[in-house]
Structure formats: structure tokens, C-alpha cells
């Protein structure tokens, strides 16, 4: 299980929204995870990473960072993004109202929103799209 707790500051003036906040990227596909991490960093956020919903919950339980949002893949092994979102929403903790953005190449927006996700973006997505979704939080 890989939980990356990374910190990478971009060049001065590139942080659009983030300061010391971080984005939790949850995706079982390594390439998709790397693209999402790169976009989050380019927007000025630190990054936490998880390969599935089980790891995502562990990352939220352990981190000391302020988590601004989750970029959550829908289809993953062990615990998918829909179930993970339901678990985040059902717990009595600081992340109950956390912004969760569904990232999917195959799920429907309605299914994601019905599970408690706040926003939906299809894969592949761009830095501009994610930036716009984060601005509206």
C-alpha cells in the first residue's frame, strides 16, 4: 500500500488557490494518479495519494495537513469511490463535508452525486477544469 505524503512547492506566483492545503488523489491507475497529482501541484496544492478507498480513508485518518478536496476515481478495487464517499459522509469527523470530485471514464454523474460526491469530471480532465471546480468549493 502506497500512501504518498508529498510536498512540492511550485515557482513563485504559480499557486492559484492552494497554500498549505492539500488534495487527496485517489486512483488505482498509476498514470491517472500521476496526472491528477501533477495538476494539483500545478494549482499550488500539496498532494496525498491513495490507490483505493481503503487507503484514502487511512490517509484522511493519519494526515495532519488541511485537506481541501478529494479527486476520487469511481472504479477501484477493495473499496470503490462511491463506497468511500459514503463512508466519508457517514463518519462524525472533520471530513464529513469535504469537497469530493468524482473522476471517471465510465460512471454516470447522477450515480456519483447520489453517492454523496459534490462534483463530477470525466477523464481525461484538464488543469483548467479541476481549477474551476476547486474555485467553486
CNS distance restraints for C-alpha pairs under 8 A (distance, minus, plus):
assign (resid   1 and name CA) (resid  51 and name CA) 7.53 0.50 0.50
assign (resid   1 and name CA) (resid  55 and name CA) 7.37 0.50 0.50
assign (resid   2 and name CA) (resid  49 and name CA) 7.62 0.50 0.50
assign (resid   2 and name CA) (resid  50 and name CA) 6.53 0.50 0.50
assign (resid   2 and name CA) (resid  51 and name CA) 7.10 0.50 0.50
assign (resid   2 and name CA) (resid  55 and name CA) 8.00 0.50 0.50
assign (resid   3 and name CA) (resid  48 and name CA) 6.97 0.50 0.50
assign (resid   3 and name CA) (resid  49 and name CA) 5.54 0.50 0.50
assign (resid   3 and name CA) (resid  50 and name CA) 5.52 0.50 0.50
assign (resid   3 and name CA) (resid  55 and name CA) 7.20 0.50 0.50
assign (resid   3 and name CA) (resid  59 and name CA) 6.85 0.50 0.50
assign (resid   4 and name CA) (resid  47 and name CA) 7.67 0.50 0.50
assign (resid   4 and name CA) (resid  48 and name CA) 5.51 0.50 0.50
assign (resid   4 and name CA) (resid  49 and name CA) 5.19 0.50 0.50
assign (resid   4 and name CA) (resid  50 and name CA) 7.36 0.50 0.50
assign (resid   5 and name CA) (resid  47 and name CA) 6.42 0.50 0.50
assign (resid   5 and name CA) (resid  48 and name CA) 4.90 0.50 0.50
assign (resid   5 and name CA) (resid  49 and name CA) 7.01 0.50 0.50
assign (resid   6 and name CA) (resid  46 and name CA) 6.35 0.50 0.50
assign (resid   6 and name CA) (resid  47 and name CA) 5.54 0.50 0.50
assign (resid   6 and name CA) (resid  48 and name CA) 6.36 0.50 0.50
assign (resid   7 and name CA) (resid  46 and name CA) 5.13 0.50 0.50
assign (resid   7 and name CA) (resid  47 and name CA) 6.69 0.50 0.50
assign (resid   8 and name CA) (resid  41 and name CA) 6.96 0.50 0.50
assign (resid   8 and name CA) (resid  46 and name CA) 6.40 0.50 0.50
assign (resid   9 and name CA) (resid  41 and name CA) 7.40 0.50 0.50
assign (resid   9 and name CA) (resid  44 and name CA) 6.91 0.50 0.50
assign (resid   9 and name CA) (resid  45 and name CA) 7.95 0.50 0.50
assign (resid   9 and name CA) (resid  46 and name CA) 7.64 0.50 0.50
assign (resid  10 and name CA) (resid  14 and name CA) 6.23 0.50 0.50
assign (resid  10 and name CA) (resid  15 and name CA) 7.01 0.50 0.50
assign (resid  10 and name CA) (resid  41 and name CA) 7.12 0.50 0.50
assign (resid  10 and name CA) (resid  42 and name CA) 6.72 0.50 0.50
assign (resid  10 and name CA) (resid  44 and name CA) 6.56 0.50 0.50
assign (resid  14 and name CA) (resid  42 and name CA) 7.05 0.50 0.50
assign (resid  14 and name CA) (resid  43 and name CA) 7.00 0.50 0.50
assign (resid  14 and name CA) (resid  44 and name CA) 6.60 0.50 0.50
assign (resid  15 and name CA) (resid  19 and name CA) 7.07 0.50 0.50
assign (resid  15 and name CA) (resid  42 and name CA) 7.08 0.50 0.50
assign (resid  15 and name CA) (resid  43 and name CA) 5.37 0.50 0.50
assign (resid  15 and name CA) (resid  44 and name CA) 3.92 0.50 0.50
assign (resid  15 and name CA) (resid  45 and name CA) 7.51 0.50 0.50
assign (resid  16 and name CA) (resid  43 and name CA) 5.41 0.50 0.50
assign (resid  16 and name CA) (resid  44 and name CA) 6.06 0.50 0.50
assign (resid  17 and name CA) (resid  43 and name CA) 6.42 0.50 0.50
assign (resid  17 and name CA) (resid  44 and name CA) 6.30 0.50 0.50
assign (resid  17 and name CA) (resid  45 and name CA) 7.64 0.50 0.50
assign (resid  17 and name CA) (resid 135 and name CA) 7.38 0.50 0.50
assign (resid  18 and name CA) (resid  22 and name CA) 7.38 0.50 0.50
assign (resid  18 and name CA) (resid  43 and name CA) 6.52 0.50 0.50
assign (resid  18 and name CA) (resid  44 and name CA) 4.54 0.50 0.50
assign (resid  18 and name CA) (resid  45 and name CA) 4.65 0.50 0.50
assign (resid  18 and name CA) (resid  46 and name CA) 7.88 0.50 0.50
assign (resid  19 and name CA) (resid  44 and name CA) 6.31 0.50 0.50
assign (resid  19 and name CA) (resid  45 and name CA) 6.33 0.50 0.50
assign (resid  20 and name CA) (resid  45 and name CA) 6.69 0.50 0.50
assign (resid  20 and name CA) (resid  46 and name CA) 6.72 0.50 0.50
assign (resid  20 and name CA) (resid  65 and name CA) 7.59 0.50 0.50
assign (resid  20 and name CA) (resid  66 and name CA) 7.19 0.50 0.50
assign (resid  21 and name CA) (resid  45 and name CA) 5.78 0.50 0.50
assign (resid  21 and name CA) (resid  46 and name CA) 6.27 0.50 0.50
assign (resid  21 and name CA) (resid  65 and name CA) 6.62 0.50 0.50
assign (resid  21 and name CA) (resid  66 and name CA) 4.96 0.50 0.50
assign (resid  21 and name CA) (resid  67 and name CA) 5.65 0.50 0.50
assign (resid  21 and name CA) (resid  68 and name CA) 5.75 0.50 0.50
assign (resid  22 and name CA) (resid  45 and name CA) 4.94 0.50 0.50
assign (resid  22 and name CA) (resid  46 and name CA) 4.30 0.50 0.50
assign (resid  22 and name CA) (resid  47 and name CA) 5.18 0.50 0.50
assign (resid  22 and name CA) (resid  48 and name CA) 6.85 0.50 0.50
assign (resid  22 and name CA) (resid  65 and name CA) 6.77 0.50 0.50
assign (resid  22 and name CA) (resid  66 and name CA) 6.19 0.50 0.50
assign (resid  22 and name CA) (resid  67 and name CA) 4.86 0.50 0.50
assign (resid  22 and name CA) (resid  68 and name CA) 5.71 0.50 0.50
assign (resid  22 and name CA) (resid  69 and name CA) 7.36 0.50 0.50
assign (resid  23 and name CA) (resid  40 and name CA) 6.59 0.50 0.50
assign (resid  23 and name CA) (resid  45 and name CA) 6.36 0.50 0.50
assign (resid  23 and name CA) (resid  46 and name CA) 6.36 0.50 0.50
assign (resid  23 and name CA) (resid  47 and name CA) 5.08 0.50 0.50
assign (resid  23 and name CA) (resid  48 and name CA) 6.19 0.50 0.50
assign (resid  23 and name CA) (resid  67 and name CA) 5.82 0.50 0.50
assign (resid  23 and name CA) (resid  68 and name CA) 5.78 0.50 0.50
assign (resid  23 and name CA) (resid  69 and name CA) 5.19 0.50 0.50
assign (resid  23 and name CA) (resid  70 and name CA) 5.65 0.50 0.50
assign (resid  23 and name CA) (resid  71 and name CA) 7.19 0.50 0.50
assign (resid  24 and name CA) (resid  47 and name CA) 5.93 0.50 0.50
assign (resid  24 and name CA) (resid  48 and name CA) 4.62 0.50 0.50
assign (resid  24 and name CA) (resid  49 and name CA) 5.63 0.50 0.50
assign (resid  24 and name CA) (resid  50 and name CA) 7.48 0.50 0.50
assign (resid  24 and name CA) (resid  56 and name CA) 7.58 0.50 0.50
assign (resid  24 and name CA) (resid  67 and name CA) 6.98 0.50 0.50
assign (resid  24 and name CA) (resid  69 and name CA) 6.42 0.50 0.50
assign (resid  24 and name CA) (resid  70 and name CA) 4.65 0.50 0.50
assign (resid  24 and name CA) (resid  71 and name CA) 6.21 0.50 0.50
assign (resid  25 and name CA) (resid  33 and name CA) 6.58 0.50 0.50
assign (resid  25 and name CA) (resid  36 and name CA) 6.67 0.50 0.50
assign (resid  25 and name CA) (resid  37 and name CA) 6.61 0.50 0.50
assign (resid  25 and name CA) (resid  47 and name CA) 7.06 0.50 0.50
assign (resid  25 and name CA) (resid  48 and name CA) 6.17 0.50 0.50
assign (resid  25 and name CA) (resid  49 and name CA) 4.81 0.50 0.50
assign (resid  25 and name CA) (resid  50 and name CA) 6.30 0.50 0.50
assign (resid  25 and name CA) (resid  70 and name CA) 5.93 0.50 0.50
assign (resid  25 and name CA) (resid  71 and name CA) 4.91 0.50 0.50
assign (resid  25 and name CA) (resid  72 and name CA) 6.32 0.50 0.50
assign (resid  26 and name CA) (resid  33 and name CA) 7.03 0.50 0.50
assign (resid  26 and name CA) (resid  49 and name CA) 5.90 0.50 0.50
assign (resid  26 and name CA) (resid  50 and name CA) 4.76 0.50 0.50
assign (resid  26 and name CA) (resid  51 and name CA) 5.63 0.50 0.50
assign (resid  26 and name CA) (resid  52 and name CA) 6.00 0.50 0.50
assign (resid  26 and name CA) (resid  53 and name CA) 7.17 0.50 0.50
assign (resid  26 and name CA) (resid  56 and name CA) 6.42 0.50 0.50
assign (resid  26 and name CA) (resid  70 and name CA) 7.30 0.50 0.50
assign (resid  26 and name CA) (resid  71 and name CA) 6.09 0.50 0.50
assign (resid  26 and name CA) (resid  72 and name CA) 4.91 0.50 0.50
assign (resid  26 and name CA) (resid  73 and name CA) 5.90 0.50 0.50
assign (resid  27 and name CA) (resid  32 and name CA) 6.76 0.50 0.50
assign (resid  27 and name CA) (resid  33 and name CA) 5.44 0.50 0.50
assign (resid  27 and name CA) (resid  50 and name CA) 6.54 0.50 0.50
assign (resid  27 and name CA) (resid  51 and name CA) 5.05 0.50 0.50
assign (resid  27 and name CA) (resid  52 and name CA) 6.12 0.50 0.50
assign (resid  27 and name CA) (resid  72 and name CA) 6.59 0.50 0.50
assign (resid  27 and name CA) (resid  73 and name CA) 5.10 0.50 0.50
assign (resid  27 and name CA) (resid  76 and name CA) 6.98 0.50 0.50
assign (resid  28 and name CA) (resid  32 and name CA) 8.00 0.50 0.50
assign (resid  28 and name CA) (resid  33 and name CA) 7.25 0.50 0.50
assign (resid  28 and name CA) (resid  50 and name CA) 7.69 0.50 0.50
assign (resid  28 and name CA) (resid  51 and name CA) 4.40 0.50 0.50
assign (resid  28 and name CA) (resid  52 and name CA) 5.92 0.50 0.50
assign (resid  28 and name CA) (resid  73 and name CA) 7.76 0.50 0.50
assign (resid  28 and name CA) (resid  76 and name CA) 5.81 0.50 0.50
assign (resid  28 and name CA) (resid  77 and name CA) 7.52 0.50 0.50
assign (resid  29 and name CA) (resid  33 and name CA) 6.14 0.50 0.50
assign (resid  29 and name CA) (resid  51 and name CA) 7.63 0.50 0.50
assign (resid  30 and name CA) (resid  34 and name CA) 6.12 0.50 0.50
assign (resid  31 and name CA) (resid  35 and name CA) 6.25 0.50 0.50
assign (resid  32 and name CA) (resid  36 and name CA) 6.21 0.50 0.50
assign (resid  33 and name CA) (resid  37 and name CA) 6.06 0.50 0.50
assign (resid  33 and name CA) (resid  49 and name CA) 7.68 0.50 0.50
assign (resid  34 and name CA) (resid  38 and name CA) 6.09 0.50 0.50
assign (resid  35 and name CA) (resid  39 and name CA) 6.26 0.50 0.50
assign (resid  36 and name CA) (resid  40 and name CA) 6.16 0.50 0.50
assign (resid  36 and name CA) (resid  71 and name CA) 7.68 0.50 0.50
assign (resid  37 and name CA) (resid  41 and name CA) 6.17 0.50 0.50
assign (resid  37 and name CA) (resid  47 and name CA) 6.33 0.50 0.50
assign (resid  37 and name CA) (resid  49 and name CA) 7.88 0.50 0.50
assign (resid  38 and name CA) (resid  42 and name CA) 6.06 0.50 0.50
assign (resid  39 and name CA) (resid  43 and name CA) 6.26 0.50 0.50
assign (resid  39 and name CA) (resid 126 and name CA) 7.67 0.50 0.50
assign (resid  39 and name CA) (resid 127 and name CA) 5.38 0.50 0.50
assign (resid  39 and name CA) (resid 130 and name CA) 7.84 0.50 0.50
assign (resid  40 and name CA) (resid  44 and name CA) 6.59 0.50 0.50
assign (resid  40 and name CA) (resid  45 and name CA) 5.47 0.50 0.50
assign (resid  40 and name CA) (resid  46 and name CA) 7.20 0.50 0.50
assign (resid  40 and name CA) (resid  47 and name CA) 6.88 0.50 0.50
assign (resid  40 and name CA) (resid 127 and name CA) 7.89 0.50 0.50
assign (resid  41 and name CA) (resid  45 and name CA) 4.94 0.50 0.50
assign (resid  41 and name CA) (resid  46 and name CA) 6.02 0.50 0.50
assign (resid  41 and name CA) (resid  47 and name CA) 6.92 0.50 0.50
assign (resid  42 and name CA) (resid 127 and name CA) 7.88 0.50 0.50
assign (resid  43 and name CA) (resid 127 and name CA) 7.66 0.50 0.50
assign (resid  43 and name CA) (resid 131 and name CA) 6.90 0.50 0.50
assign (resid  48 and name CA) (resid  59 and name CA) 7.36 0.50 0.50
assign (resid  49 and name CA) (resid  56 and name CA) 7.49 0.50 0.50
assign (resid  49 and name CA) (resid  59 and name CA) 7.84 0.50 0.50
assign (resid  50 and name CA) (resid  55 and name CA) 5.22 0.50 0.50
assign (resid  50 and name CA) (resid  56 and name CA) 5.20 0.50 0.50
assign (resid  50 and name CA) (resid  59 and name CA) 7.28 0.50 0.50
assign (resid  51 and name CA) (resid  55 and name CA) 6.34 0.50 0.50
assign (resid  51 and name CA) (resid  56 and name CA) 7.44 0.50 0.50
assign (resid  51 and name CA) (resid  76 and name CA) 7.81 0.50 0.50
assign (resid  52 and name CA) (resid  56 and name CA) 6.21 0.50 0.50
assign (resid  52 and name CA) (resid  76 and name CA) 5.75 0.50 0.50
assign (resid  52 and name CA) (resid  77 and name CA) 6.39 0.50 0.50
assign (resid  52 and name CA) (resid  78 and name CA) 6.58 0.50 0.50
assign (resid  52 and name CA) (resid  79 and name CA) 5.96 0.50 0.50
assign (resid  52 and name CA) (resid  80 and name CA) 6.54 0.50 0.50
assign (resid  52 and name CA) (resid  81 and name CA) 7.53 0.50 0.50
assign (resid  53 and name CA) (resid  57 and name CA) 6.24 0.50 0.50
assign (resid  53 and name CA) (resid  76 and name CA) 7.60 0.50 0.50
assign (resid  53 and name CA) (resid  78 and name CA) 7.09 0.50 0.50
assign (resid  53 and name CA) (resid  79 and name CA) 4.66 0.50 0.50
assign (resid  53 and name CA) (resid  80 and name CA) 5.67 0.50 0.50
assign (resid  53 and name CA) (resid  81 and name CA) 5.99 0.50 0.50
assign (resid  53 and name CA) (resid  83 and name CA) 7.51 0.50 0.50
assign (resid  53 and name CA) (resid  84 and name CA) 4.98 0.50 0.50
assign (resid  54 and name CA) (resid  58 and name CA) 6.45 0.50 0.50
assign (resid  54 and name CA) (resid  78 and name CA) 6.83 0.50 0.50
assign (resid  54 and name CA) (resid  79 and name CA) 5.84 0.50 0.50
assign (resid  54 and name CA) (resid  84 and name CA) 7.34 0.50 0.50
assign (resid  55 and name CA) (resid  59 and name CA) 6.06 0.50 0.50
assign (resid  56 and name CA) (resid  60 and name CA) 6.28 0.50 0.50
assign (resid  56 and name CA) (resid  84 and name CA) 7.77 0.50 0.50
assign (resid  57 and name CA) (resid  61 and name CA) 6.17 0.50 0.50
assign (resid  57 and name CA) (resid  84 and name CA) 7.38 0.50 0.50
assign (resid  57 and name CA) (resid  88 and name CA) 7.49 0.50 0.50
assign (resid  58 and name CA) (resid  62 and name CA) 6.17 0.50 0.50
assign (resid  59 and name CA) (resid  63 and name CA) 5.89 0.50 0.50
assign (resid  60 and name CA) (resid  95 and name CA) 7.95 0.50 0.50
assign (resid  67 and name CA) (resid  98 and name CA) 7.94 0.50 0.50
assign (resid  68 and name CA) (resid  98 and name CA) 7.13 0.50 0.50
assign (resid  68 and name CA) (resid  99 and name CA) 7.00 0.50 0.50
assign (resid  69 and name CA) (resid  98 and name CA) 6.05 0.50 0.50
assign (resid  69 and name CA) (resid  99 and name CA) 4.72 0.50 0.50
assign (resid  69 and name CA) (resid 100 and name CA) 5.76 0.50 0.50
assign (resid  69 and name CA) (resid 101 and name CA) 7.42 0.50 0.50
assign (resid  69 and name CA) (resid 134 and name CA) 7.70 0.50 0.50
assign (resid  70 and name CA) (resid  98 and name CA) 7.58 0.50 0.50
assign (resid  70 and name CA) (resid  99 and name CA) 6.32 0.50 0.50
assign (resid  70 and name CA) (resid 100 and name CA) 4.76 0.50 0.50
assign (resid  70 and name CA) (resid 101 and name CA) 6.00 0.50 0.50
assign (resid  71 and name CA) (resid 100 and name CA) 6.25 0.50 0.50
assign (resid  71 and name CA) (resid 101 and name CA) 4.99 0.50 0.50
assign (resid  71 and name CA) (resid 102 and name CA) 6.16 0.50 0.50
assign (resid  71 and name CA) (resid 103 and name CA) 6.42 0.50 0.50
assign (resid  72 and name CA) (resid  81 and name CA) 5.83 0.50 0.50
assign (resid  72 and name CA) (resid 100 and name CA) 6.71 0.50 0.50
assign (resid  72 and name CA) (resid 101 and name CA) 5.93 0.50 0.50
assign (resid  72 and name CA) (resid 102 and name CA) 4.96 0.50 0.50
assign (resid  72 and name CA) (resid 103 and name CA) 5.62 0.50 0.50
assign (resid  73 and name CA) (resid  80 and name CA) 7.61 0.50 0.50
assign (resid  73 and name CA) (resid  81 and name CA) 5.62 0.50 0.50
assign (resid  73 and name CA) (resid 102 and name CA) 5.93 0.50 0.50
assign (resid  73 and name CA) (resid 103 and name CA) 4.74 0.50 0.50
assign (resid  73 and name CA) (resid 104 and name CA) 5.73 0.50 0.50
assign (resid  74 and name CA) (resid  80 and name CA) 5.70 0.50 0.50
assign (resid  74 and name CA) (resid  81 and name CA) 4.20 0.50 0.50
assign (resid  74 and name CA) (resid  82 and name CA) 6.06 0.50 0.50
assign (resid  74 and name CA) (resid 102 and name CA) 6.51 0.50 0.50
assign (resid  74 and name CA) (resid 103 and name CA) 6.47 0.50 0.50
assign (resid  74 and name CA) (resid 104 and name CA) 5.80 0.50 0.50
assign (resid  74 and name CA) (resid 107 and name CA) 6.89 0.50 0.50
assign (resid  74 and name CA) (resid 112 and name CA) 7.84 0.50 0.50
assign (resid  75 and name CA) (resid  80 and name CA) 5.36 0.50 0.50
assign (resid  75 and name CA) (resid  81 and name CA) 6.40 0.50 0.50
assign (resid  75 and name CA) (resid 104 and name CA) 7.51 0.50 0.50
assign (resid  75 and name CA) (resid 107 and name CA) 7.98 0.50 0.50
assign (resid  76 and name CA) (resid  80 and name CA) 4.65 0.50 0.50
assign (resid  76 and name CA) (resid  81 and name CA) 6.89 0.50 0.50
assign (resid  79 and name CA) (resid  83 and name CA) 6.30 0.50 0.50
assign (resid  79 and name CA) (resid  84 and name CA) 6.38 0.50 0.50
assign (resid  80 and name CA) (resid  84 and name CA) 6.18 0.50 0.50
assign (resid  81 and name CA) (resid  85 and name CA) 5.97 0.50 0.50
assign (resid  81 and name CA) (resid 102 and name CA) 7.69 0.50 0.50
assign (resid  82 and name CA) (resid  86 and name CA) 6.35 0.50 0.50
assign (resid  82 and name CA) (resid 112 and name CA) 6.54 0.50 0.50
assign (resid  82 and name CA) (resid 115 and name CA) 5.61 0.50 0.50
assign (resid  82 and name CA) (resid 116 and name CA) 7.84 0.50 0.50
assign (resid  82 and name CA) (resid 117 and name CA) 7.83 0.50 0.50
assign (resid  83 and name CA) (resid  87 and name CA) 6.21 0.50 0.50
assign (resid  83 and name CA) (resid 115 and name CA) 7.56 0.50 0.50
assign (resid  84 and name CA) (resid  88 and name CA) 6.18 0.50 0.50
assign (resid  85 and name CA) (resid  89 and name CA) 6.16 0.50 0.50
assign (resid  85 and name CA) (resid 100 and name CA) 7.53 0.50 0.50
assign (resid  85 and name CA) (resid 115 and name CA) 6.67 0.50 0.50
assign (resid  85 and name CA) (resid 116 and name CA) 6.20 0.50 0.50
assign (resid  85 and name CA) (resid 117 and name CA) 6.47 0.50 0.50
assign (resid  86 and name CA) (resid  90 and name CA) 6.08 0.50 0.50
assign (resid  86 and name CA) (resid 115 and name CA) 6.08 0.50 0.50
assign (resid  86 and name CA) (resid 116 and name CA) 6.31 0.50 0.50
assign (resid  87 and name CA) (resid  91 and name CA) 6.36 0.50 0.50
assign (resid  88 and name CA) (resid  95 and name CA) 6.62 0.50 0.50
assign (resid  88 and name CA) (resid  96 and name CA) 5.70 0.50 0.50
assign (resid  89 and name CA) (resid  95 and name CA) 7.56 0.50 0.50
assign (resid  89 and name CA) (resid  96 and name CA) 4.65 0.50 0.50
assign (resid  89 and name CA) (resid  97 and name CA) 6.81 0.50 0.50
assign (resid  89 and name CA) (resid 116 and name CA) 7.12 0.50 0.50
assign (resid  90 and name CA) (resid  96 and name CA) 6.93 0.50 0.50
assign (resid  91 and name CA) (resid  96 and name CA) 6.34 0.50 0.50
assign (resid  92 and name CA) (resid  96 and name CA) 6.62 0.50 0.50
assign (resid  94 and name CA) (resid  98 and name CA) 7.94 0.50 0.50
assign (resid  99 and name CA) (resid 117 and name CA) 7.57 0.50 0.50
assign (resid  99 and name CA) (resid 118 and name CA) 6.14 0.50 0.50
assign (resid  99 and name CA) (resid 137 and name CA) 6.79 0.50 0.50
assign (resid 100 and name CA) (resid 117 and name CA) 5.16 0.50 0.50
assign (resid 100 and name CA) (resid 118 and name CA) 5.43 0.50 0.50
assign (resid 100 and name CA) (resid 119 and name CA) 6.71 0.50 0.50
assign (resid 101 and name CA) (resid 117 and name CA) 6.12 0.50 0.50
assign (resid 101 and name CA) (resid 118 and name CA) 5.90 0.50 0.50
assign (resid 101 and name CA) (resid 119 and name CA) 4.73 0.50 0.50
assign (resid 101 and name CA) (resid 120 and name CA) 5.57 0.50 0.50
assign (resid 101 and name CA) (resid 121 and name CA) 7.15 0.50 0.50
assign (resid 102 and name CA) (resid 112 and name CA) 6.57 0.50 0.50
assign (resid 102 and name CA) (resid 117 and name CA) 6.34 0.50 0.50
assign (resid 102 and name CA) (resid 118 and name CA) 7.68 0.50 0.50
assign (resid 102 and name CA) (resid 119 and name CA) 6.09 0.50 0.50
assign (resid 102 and name CA) (resid 120 and name CA) 4.63 0.50 0.50
assign (resid 102 and name CA) (resid 121 and name CA) 6.08 0.50 0.50
assign (resid 103 and name CA) (resid 120 and name CA) 6.25 0.50 0.50
assign (resid 103 and name CA) (resid 121 and name CA) 5.19 0.50 0.50
assign (resid 103 and name CA) (resid 122 and name CA) 5.66 0.50 0.50
assign (resid 103 and name CA) (resid 123 and name CA) 6.27 0.50 0.50
assign (resid 104 and name CA) (resid 120 and name CA) 7.90 0.50 0.50
assign (resid 104 and name CA) (resid 121 and name CA) 6.71 0.50 0.50
assign (resid 104 and name CA) (resid 122 and name CA) 5.01 0.50 0.50
assign (resid 104 and name CA) (resid 123 and name CA) 5.43 0.50 0.50
assign (resid 105 and name CA) (resid 122 and name CA) 5.45 0.50 0.50
assign (resid 105 and name CA) (resid 123 and name CA) 4.87 0.50 0.50
assign (resid 105 and name CA) (resid 124 and name CA) 7.41 0.50 0.50
assign (resid 106 and name CA) (resid 122 and name CA) 7.91 0.50 0.50
assign (resid 107 and name CA) (resid 111 and name CA) 7.04 0.50 0.50
assign (resid 107 and name CA) (resid 112 and name CA) 7.32 0.50 0.50
assign (resid 108 and name CA) (resid 112 and name CA) 6.53 0.50 0.50
assign (resid 109 and name CA) (resid 113 and name CA) 6.14 0.50 0.50
assign (resid 109 and name CA) (resid 120 and name CA) 5.83 0.50 0.50
assign (resid 110 and name CA) (resid 114 and name CA) 5.91 0.50 0.50
assign (resid 111 and name CA) (resid 115 and name CA) 6.31 0.50 0.50
assign (resid 112 and name CA) (resid 116 and name CA) 6.74 0.50 0.50
assign (resid 112 and name CA) (resid 117 and name CA) 5.59 0.50 0.50
assign (resid 112 and name CA) (resid 120 and name CA) 7.13 0.50 0.50
assign (resid 113 and name CA) (resid 117 and name CA) 4.81 0.50 0.50
assign (resid 113 and name CA) (resid 118 and name CA) 6.11 0.50 0.50
assign (resid 113 and name CA) (resid 119 and name CA) 6.95 0.50 0.50
assign (resid 113 and name CA) (resid 120 and name CA) 7.62 0.50 0.50
assign (resid 119 and name CA) (resid 133 and name CA) 7.51 0.50 0.50
assign (resid 121 and name CA) (resid 125 and name CA) 6.79 0.50 0.50
assign (resid 121 and name CA) (resid 129 and name CA) 7.98 0.50 0.50
assign (resid 125 and name CA) (resid 129 and name CA) 6.50 0.50 0.50
assign (resid 125 and name CA) (resid 130 and name CA) 7.31 0.50 0.50
assign (resid 126 and name CA) (resid 130 and name CA) 6.38 0.50 0.50
assign (resid 127 and name CA) (resid 131 and name CA) 5.90 0.50 0.50
assign (resid 128 and name CA) (resid 132 and name CA) 6.12 0.50 0.50
assign (resid 129 and name CA) (resid 133 and name CA) 6.33 0.50 0.50
assign (resid 130 and name CA) (resid 134 and name CA) 6.15 0.50 0.50
assign (resid 131 and name CA) (resid 135 and name CA) 6.14 0.50 0.50
assign (resid 132 and name CA) (resid 136 and name CA) 6.50 0.50 0.50
assign (resid 133 and name CA) (resid 137 and name CA) 6.91 0.50 0.50
